[in-house]
Amino acid sequence: CKSVAGAGKRRTMPAAEKKKLVTDGELGLTIDPSLLRGATADLLIKNRSEIFSSNVLSQKDLAQLHESTAIVSFLDSFFSHSWRTARLDKWAGLLLYLNAQAAALAMVAGTVFWTLLEDFGVVPRLLVFYMADRHMMSTGMPILVGIASGITFLINWQRIRAFFGLGPRYCFLDKVCIDQVDDVRKAAGIASLGAFLGSAENFVVLFSPDYFSRLWCVYELAAFRHLQVAGKQKITFLPLAFPRVLFANALAIAVACLPYAITPIIGPWLGIDTNAVTTGFLNWGCLPGTFLCMWTMYEAQRYVDARDMIDEQLENFSITKTECYEEKDRPRVEREIAKWFGDGDRDEGIRKFDQYVKTDVRELIEDMVGKRKPFGAGIPWLYILLSSTCAILEDISMFANIYQIHGVWDKVFFAMSPLTCILVGTPMIPVLLLWCASKEYRVGGKGPMIFLAPLIGWIPTYLLIVGFVTPNPTFCLIQFPLVLAFGAVVFRDSIANLLGLNKQRKVQKQQYVQLPAHSYGSNL
């Protein structure tokens, strides 16, 4: 592992937000600024998050990893995770957390940009076909360009951001940010965990079912909560079951929408006139992807089972039941929790901390994965948008061409149809599968619901996309606002997060911790 550019240089913040390391008056220790180091987000993602591998490394490799970090004055994110969890699950989770927004923007921008290039004659139209009534033209290149842009940014955004004048995002991962070779500095780094936590703007839990069974995972969460500054630092739970559902959904939709991109290629071989392609042909071409919805349902059932396990874990949580690699660490952890939550009283501190996990932590998880309310989505809308790329890009390309359509009603129709597909219809496919994957809706168990998945996947397409039921103008004008209202209800948590209405506040419904004056240099 080679040193990254800028390693060893101190990263600074704007003066208005700069955080200063200070002496912890209670412990009488001063943090050595050289211990506060951050690893670039690119390093965490590199080689499919090889850094999260549990393989034993040589002293030379450990030293090189540590040298690749930089001395910083603040951290973007502190990643808390269980080393038992597969690194590929963490890699997929990190791609979503770190790169999903950039990838979604690149996906849309690439499609619109290429569509406009075709419209103005800058590039030739490729992969073109017309529907039988000549009412709609489809071109496959904008879709392929959008997909390529989205995938490129999803995997490489942390490297690409430098071309946009953005600096690297520095994050904490104990394996590289704490010196693993020099025993003195290693002990000092572990003892200075509070400096890392207090200097992190985000505490990100890469959540797996065994997270709350690990003592050190829970300890990190408790420590960050102890230091958290309301409005400036937040806790984010990212269930690692998300990526599996989203990948299965992405593959199903990609295969289902493939005919829109390759019909000009395979059509002549099959005797199809590309100047008069029928809707029936496209529907038959979508069948392979429709059957892949069965895999999406399978992963959705696994995700729902994992979510139910989270509920059970939180309901019965007690830090005294957690596992620890070295039991000698348990007394120290319990002493700190007793100090933070119980004014030094061990039993009272543990009781209040257990209650905090069962209430406040549960609410934080619900904010991320969707509160269990009627008609609530279980996955953030942005993630679904990214996994539904192929279907949505066809509509974005159509929307970009709306100025070429003649007739007022045709313009209105070709605005409503792609909008309902992009905002509600397509994103509802995995949501509906998640609803049907819930135990209370599993008619006959898991197996029958998996076989019913292809039919379930078609429901949002026909009911929630304007024009599928009927092109009647009156019906479409009534259907359009109803579909948007339904989508607003289902994705209300994503909308609230987008508008900043789910901000974590210092004052909770019940105060379990009397938070002290904040010190970014606390030695925990």
JOBEL-V844257 format. One record per residue. N is the residue number from 1. RES is the residue in one letter. SS is DSSP state (~ for helix, > for strand, _ for the rest). OMEGA is omega in whole degrees, 0 to 359 (none if undefined). Layout:
# JOBEL-V844257
N:RES:SS:OMEGA + N:RES:SS:OMEGA
This chain:
# JOBEL-V844257
1:C:_:184 + 2:K:_:179 + 3:S:_:178 + 4:V:_:180 + 5:A:_:178 + 6:G:_:181 + 7:A:_:179 + 8:G:_:179 + 9:K:_:183 + 10:R:_:179 + 11:R:>:182 + 12:T:_:179 + 13:M:_:170 + 14:P:_:185 + 15:A:_:184 + 16:A:_:185 + 17:E:_:187 + 18:K:_:180 + 19:K:_:185 + 20:K:_:175 + 21:L:_:184 + 22:V:_:178 + 23:T:_:175 + 24:D:>:184 + 25:G:_:183 + 26:E:_:182 + 27:L:_:179 + 28:G:_:181 + 29:L:>:177 + 30:T:_:181 + 31:I:_:173 + 32:D:_:182 + 33:P:~:181 + 34:S:~:179 + 35:L:~:183 + 36:L:_:185 + 37:R:>:179 + 38:G:>:175 + 39:A:>:179 + 40:T:>:178 + 41:A:~:179 + 42:D:~:179 + 43:L:~:181 + 44:L:~:183 + 45:I:~:188 + 46:K:~:178 + 47:N:~:179 + 48:R:~:177 + 49:S:~:178 + 50:E:~:181 + 51:I:~:180 + 52:F:~:179 + 53:S:_:180 + 54:S:_:179 + 55:N:_:178 + 56:V:_:182 + 57:L:_:177 + 58:S:_:178 + 59:Q:~:180 + 60:K:~:180 + 61:D:~:179 + 62:L:~:179 + 63:A:~:180 + 64:Q:~:177 + 65:L:~:181 + 66:H:~:179 + 67:E:~:180 + 68:S:_:177 + 69:T:_:181 + 70:A:>:173 + 71:I:>:186 + 72:V:>:174 + 73:S:_:173 + 74:F:_:182 + 75:L:>:176 + 76:D:>:185 + 77:S:>:172 + 78:F:>:183 + 79:F:>:178 + 80:S:>:186 + 81:H:_:174 + 82:S:_:180 + 83:W:_:178 + 84:R:_:185 + 85:T:_:181 + 86:A:_:184 + 87:R:~:180 + 88:L:~:174 + 89:D:~:178 + 90:K:~:178 + 91:W:~:179 + 92:A:~:178 + 93:G:~:179 + 94:L:~:177 + 95:L:~:179 + 96:L:~:185 + 97:Y:~:188 + 98:L:~:192 + 99:N:~:188 + 100:A:~:182 + 101:Q:~:179 + 102:A:~:181 + 103:A:~:179 + 104:A:~:179 + 105:L:~:180 + 106:A:~:180 + 107:M:~:180 + 108:V:~:182 + 109:A:~:180 + 110:G:~:180 + 111:T:~:181 + 112:V:~:182 + 113:F:~:182 + 114:W:~:177 + 115:T:~:180 + 116:L:~:176 + 117:L:~:178 + 118:E:~:183 + 119:D:~:183 + 120:F:_:174 + 121:G:_:180 + 122:V:_:176 + 123:V:_:180 + 124:P:_:175 + 125:R:_:179 + 126:L:_:178 + 127:L:_:184 + 128:V:>:169 + 129:F:>:181 + 130:Y:>:174 + 131:M:>:187 + 132:A:_:181 + 133:D:_:181 + 134:R:_:183 + 135:H:_:183 + 136:M:_:175 + 137:M:>:178 + 138:S:>:178 + 139:T:>:189 + 140:G:_:186 + 141:M:~:177 + 142:P:~:179 + 143:I:~:181 + 144:L:~:178 + 145:V:~:178 + 146:G:~:179 + 147:I:~:180 + 148:A:~:179 + 149:S:~:181 + 150:G:~:180 + 151:I:~:180 + 152:T:~:181 + 153:F:~:179 + 154:L:~:183 + 155:I:~:191 + 156:N:~:186 + 157:W:~:182 + 158:Q:~:175 + 159:R:~:184 + 160:I:~:187 + 161:R:~:179 + 162:A:~:180 + 163:F:~:178 + 164:F:~:178 + 165:G:_:181 + 166:L:_:179 + 167:G:_:179 + 168:P:_:174 + 169:R:_:181 + 170:Y:>:185 + 171:C:>:179 + 172:F:>:168 + 173:L:_:190 + 174:D:~:185 + 175:K:~:183 + 176:V:~:185 + 177:C:~:175 + 178:I:_:182 + 179:D:_:182 + 180:Q:_:184 + 181:V:_:179 + 182:D:_:185 + 183:D:~:181 + 184:V:~:180 + 185:R:~:177 + 186:K:~:179 + 187:A:~:179 + 188:A:~:179 + 189:G:~:178 + 190:I:~:180 + 191:A:~:182 + 192:S:_:180 + 193:L:~:181 + 194:G:~:179 + 195:A:~:178 + 196:F:~:182 + 197:L:~:182 + 198:G:~:181 + 199:S:_:181 + 200:A:>:178 + 201:E:>:181 + 202:N:>:173 + 203:F:>:187 + 204:V:>:178 + 205:V:>:172 + 206:L:>:197 + 207:F:>:172 + 208:S:_:186 + 209:P:_:182 + 210:D:_:184 + 211:Y:~:183 + 212:F:~:175 + 213:S:~:182 + 214:R:>:186 + 215:L:~:185 + 216:W:~:176 + 217:C:~:181 + 218:V:~:180 + 219:Y:~:178 + 220:E:~:179 + 221:L:~:180 + 222:A:~:182 + 223:A:~:179 + 224:F:~:179 + 225:R:~:179 + 226:H:~:184 + 227:L:~:191 + 228:Q:_:175 + 229:V:_:183 + 230:A:_:177 + 231:G:_:182 + 232:K:_:180 + 233:Q:_:181 + 234:K:>:177 + 235:I:>:179 + 236:T:>:175 + 237:F:>:179 + 238:L:>:178 + 239:P:>:183 + 240:L:_:173 + 241:A:_:178 + 242:F:~:187 + 243:P:~:181 + 244:R:~:178 + 245:V:~:184 + 246:L:~:179 + 247:F:~:178 + 248:A:~:178 + 249:N:~:180 + 250:A:~:181 + 251:L:~:180 + 252:A:~:182 + 253:I:~:179 + 254:A:~:180 + 255:V:~:180 + 256:A:~:184 + 257:C:~:182 + 258:L:~:180 + 259:P:~:181 + 260:Y:~:181 + 261:A:~:188 + 262:I:~:178 + 263:T:~:178 + 264:P:~:181 + 265:I:~:185 + 266:I:~:183 + 267:G:_:180 + 268:P:~:178 + 269:W:~:182 + 270:L:~:180 + 271:G:_:180 + 272:I:_:176 + 273:D:_:183 + 274:T:_:174 + 275:N:_:181 + 276:A:_:180 + 277:V:>:182 + 278:T:_:176 + 279:T:~:179 + 280:G:~:179 + 281:F:~:180 + 282:L:~:179 + 283:N:~:177 + 284:W:~:179 + 285:G:~:180 + 286:C:~:187 + 287:L:~:179 + 288:P:~:178 + 289:G:~:178 + 290:T:~:180 + 291:F:~:177 + 292:L:_:173 + 293:C:~:178 + 294:M:~:177 + 295:W:~:177 + 296:T:~:178 + 297:M:~:178 + 298:Y:~:179 + 299:E:~:177 + 300:A:~:177 + 301:Q:~:177 + 302:R:~:179 + 303:Y:~:179 + 304:V:~:178 + 305:D:~:178 + 306:A:~:179 + 307:R:~:176 + 308:D:~:178 + 309:M:~:177 + 310:I:~:179 + 311:D:~:181 + 312:E:~:179 + 313:Q:~:182 + 314:L:~:180 + 315:E:~:183 + 316:N:_:187 + 317:F:_:168 + 318:S:_:182 + 319:I:~:179 + 320:T:~:181 + 321:K:~:182 + 322:T:_:181 + 323:E:>:181 + 324:C:_:181 + 325:Y:_:177 + 326:E:_:184 + 327:E:~:179 + 328:K:~:179 + 329:D:~:186 + 330:R:~:180 + 331:P:~:180 + 332:R:~:180 + 333:V:~:181 + 334:E:~:177 + 335:R:~:180 + 336:E:~:180 + 337:I:~:176 + 338:A:~:180 + 339:K:~:184 + 340:W:~:189 + 341:F:~:185 + 342:G:~:181 + 343:D:_:178 + 344:G:_:179 + 345:D:_:185 + 346:R:~:184 + 347:D:~:180 + 348:E:~:179 + 349:G:~:179 + 350:I:~:180 + 351:R:~:181 + 352:K:~:179 + 353:F:~:177 + 354:D:~:180 + 355:Q:~:177 + 356:Y:~:179 + 357:V:~:183 + 358:K:~:184 + 359:T:~:185 + 360:D:~:181 + 361:V:~:178 + 362:R:~:179 + 363:E:~:179 + 364:L:~:179 + 365:I:~:181 + 366:E:~:177 + 367:D:~:182 + 368:M:~:187 + 369:V:~:179 + 370:G:_:181 + 371:K:_:181 + 372:R:_:177 + 373:K:_:176 + 374:P:_:178 + 375:F:_:176 + 376:G:_:179 + 377:A:_:180 + 378:G:_:181 + 379:I:_:179 + 380:P:_:184 + 381:W:~:182 + 382:L:~:180 + 383:Y:~:179 + 384:I:~:178 + 385:L:~:182 + 386:L:~:182 + 387:S:~:181 + 388:S:_:189 + 389:T:~:190 + 390:C:~:181 + 391:A:~:185 + 392:I:~:182 + 393:L:~:175 + 394:E:~:180 + 395:D:~:177 + 396:I:~:177 + 397:S:~:178 + 398:M:~:181 + 399:F:~:180 + 400:A:~:181 + 401:N:_:188 + 402:I:~:182 + 403:Y:~:180 + 404:Q:~:183 + 405:I:_:181 + 406:H:_:178 + 407:G:_:183 + 408:V:~:183 + 409:W:~:179 + 410:D:~:178 + 411:K:~:180 + 412:V:~:181 + 413:F:~:182 + 414:F:~:168 + 415:A:~:183 + 416:M:~:184 + 417:S:~:179 + 418:P:~:179 + 419:L:~:179 + 420:T:~:177 + 421:C:~:183 + 422:I:~:189 + 423:L:~:188 + 424:V:~:190 + 425:G:~:181 + 426:T:_:177 + 427:P:~:181 + 428:M:~:182 + 429:I:~:178 + 430:P:~:178 + 431:V:~:179 + 432:L:~:177 + 433:L:~:177 + 434:L:~:178 + 435:W:~:182 + 436:C:~:178 + 437:A:~:179 + 438:S:_:185 + 439:K:~:183 + 440:E:~:181 + 441:Y:~:180 + 442:R:_:181 + 443:V:_:179 + 444:G:_:178 + 445:G:_:184 + 446:K:~:186 + 447:G:~:181 + 448:P:~:181 + 449:M:~:177 + 450:I:~:180 + 451:F:~:178 + 452:L:~:185 + 453:A:~:179 + 454:P:~:178 + 455:L:~:180 + 456:I:~:181 + 457:G:~:180 + 458:W:~:185 + 459:I:~:179 + 460:P:~:182 + 461:T:~:185 + 462:Y:~:186 + 463:L:~:190 + 464:L:~:176 + 465:I:_:183 + 466:V:_:177 + 467:G:_:182 + 468:F:_:180 + 469:V:_:178 + 470:T:_:177 + 471:P:_:181 + 472:N:_:185 + 473:P:~:181 + 474:T:~:179 + 475:F:~:182 + 476:C:~:180 + 477:L:~:176 + 478:I:~:182 + 479:Q:~:187 + 480:F:~:180 + 481:P:~:178 + 482:L:~:178 + 483:V:~:179 + 484:L:~:178 + 485:A:~:178 + 486:F:~:178 + 487:G:~:179 + 488:A:~:178 + 489:V:~:183 + 490:V:~:184 + 491:F:_:183 + 492:R:~:179 + 493:D:~:177 + 494:S:~:178 + 495:I:~:179 + 496:A:~:177 + 497:N:~:180 + 498:L:~:180 + 499:L:_:179 + 500:G:_:182 + 501:L:_:180 + 502:N:_:183 + 503:K:_:178 + 504:Q:_:184 + 505:R:_:181 + 506:K:_:181 + 507:V:_:179 + 508:Q:_:178 + 509:K:_:177 + 510:Q:_:186 + 511:Q:_:179 + 512:Y:_:183 + 513:V:_:172 + 514:Q:_:186 + 515:L:_:179 + 516:P:_:173 + 517:A:_:188 + 518:H:_:175 + 519:S:_:182 + 520:Y:_:182 + 521:G:_:183 + 522:S:_:172 + 523:N:_:183 + 524:L:_:none
